[in-house]
Amino acid sequence: MKITELLHLPDYFTLLNAVSGLFAIFFAISGDPAKLRIVSFLLFAAVLFDYLDGKIARWTGKTHAFGKQLDSLADTISFGVAPAVLGFVVLEKNKLTWLLLAFFVCCGILRLARFNISEAGKKGAYEGVPITTNGVVFPLLYLFGAPSFVYLVAYVVMSLLMISNIRIKK
């Protein structure tokens, strides 16, 4: 099957989500404070594109298994890896930070994998905090100049909330 046959309008917004996350990673790697502000806005843009892909999919009736998988892959980049790279750049580089950021990304991946096989999402509730939340939490921490300790606590808390059994209404 050709990729062009699999892609629908909402999937292009999903790809914009992924590109926003990828560009956020590129800008974060620079370590330049001015570019780190751009990282925050790129992550906000990724949240917007993630929201729009779902809305457009429901509006057009184009929800499909390919789109769901594509969305999770994009979300892994934008709301798992990109916030972890931001943390890597702004936090002290030590073994604890590296392990914590790896744990954070793994929890995000676990949350998305569970969502993809779960019936909970079909019943109007999320199980665990959606990974998309990271696209708001970590940019806000950066923009408000949060100290390192707050970042570290936020990575632990968000990791645990993503893999928790907390049910959140859609």
URGINOR-V728366 format. One record per pair of residues at least 24 apart in sequence whose ideal C-beta (glycine too) atoms are under 7 Angstrom apart, sorted by sequence separation. I is the first residue (numbers start at 1). J is the second residue. If there is no record, write none. Layout:
# URGINOR-V728366
i	j
I	J
I	J
This chain:
# URGINOR-V728366
i	j
81	105
134	158
20	45
21	46
50	75
80	105
133	158
20	46
80	108
17	46
20	49
79	108
80	109
129	158
131	162
17	49
46	78
76	108
129	161
16	49
17	50
76	109
128	161
129	162
128	162
43	78
128	163
13	49
17	53
76	112
128	164
75	112
129	166
127	165
128	166
13	52
14	53
43	82
129	168
13	53
72	112
127	167
125	167
126	168
10	53
13	56
125	168
72	116
125	169
126	170
124	169
125	170
10	56
124	170
9	56
10	57
39	86
69	116
120	167
68	116
10	60
9	60
80	131
83	134
104	155
111	162
10	62
79	131
86	138
90	142
100	152
107	159
111	163
9	62
14	67
21	74
36	89
79	132
110	163
8	62
101	155
104	158
108	162
22	77
79	134
83	138
100	155
104	159
107	162
11	67
14	70
18	74
21	77
25	81
29	85
75	131
79	135
86	142
92	148
100	156
103	159
107	163
10	67
14	71
17	74
21	78
25	82
28	85
75	132
78	135
91	148
20	78
24	82
28	86
31	89
8	67
11	70
15	74
18	77
6	66
14	74
18	78
25	85
91	151
17	78
21	82
28	89
90	151
87	151
87	155
50	132
47	132
47	135
46	135
47	136
44	135
43	135
43	138
44	139
43	139
40	139
40	142
40	143
36	142
